[in-house]
Amino acid sequence: MNMPLNPRIKPDLGLYQTKYILRRLLRKIPGVGSLSPNGLSLLAIVPGLLAAWCLYRGYWLGAILSIASRMLVNTLDGLVAEEFDKKSNLGSYLNRLPGELTDILMAFGLWSYSAWPWNVMLIMLCGWVQILGILELTAGGQPNPWGPVGKPIDLPL
């Protein structure tokens, strides 16, 4: 017997899908619409730097919690920018740059855990991915939802 598919259920695209669960919870915060998405983008640097430091020191639980915190702040940033119509050109860059920079720093944080050629390759690949993601914005394009430099687009649930 074939069961009809529920049109409200979307296929799981990975960890990024938790963004939608977080958004439902974050909408309930009083005054969430008065927050600055650009300020939230800059705030995301703090847990990103903490994650890089935790990786460097081998504090794995701290790294996981810091990365989850950065994800939470980035989700709140996107929620405020999109749902409260606070998008801006500067915000497009600020949405990417703090995360891109701290991603590279996290790769450096892993330096002492593997051979230097692997570390150099990881940092180069992180850098290329980040640079290509920013170049599209610089050229006047919109964030691309596909490929390794893509920023997933929001699918309505």
Secondary structure, DSSP 8 states (H G I E B T S, - for coil): ------TT-----SGGGHHHHHHHHHTTSTTGGGS-HHHHHHHTHHHHHHHHHHHHHT-HHHHHHHHHHHHHHHHHHHHHHHHTT---HHHHHHHHHHHHHHHHHHHHHTGGGS-HHHHHHHHHHHHHHHHHHHHHHHTT-----SSTT--------
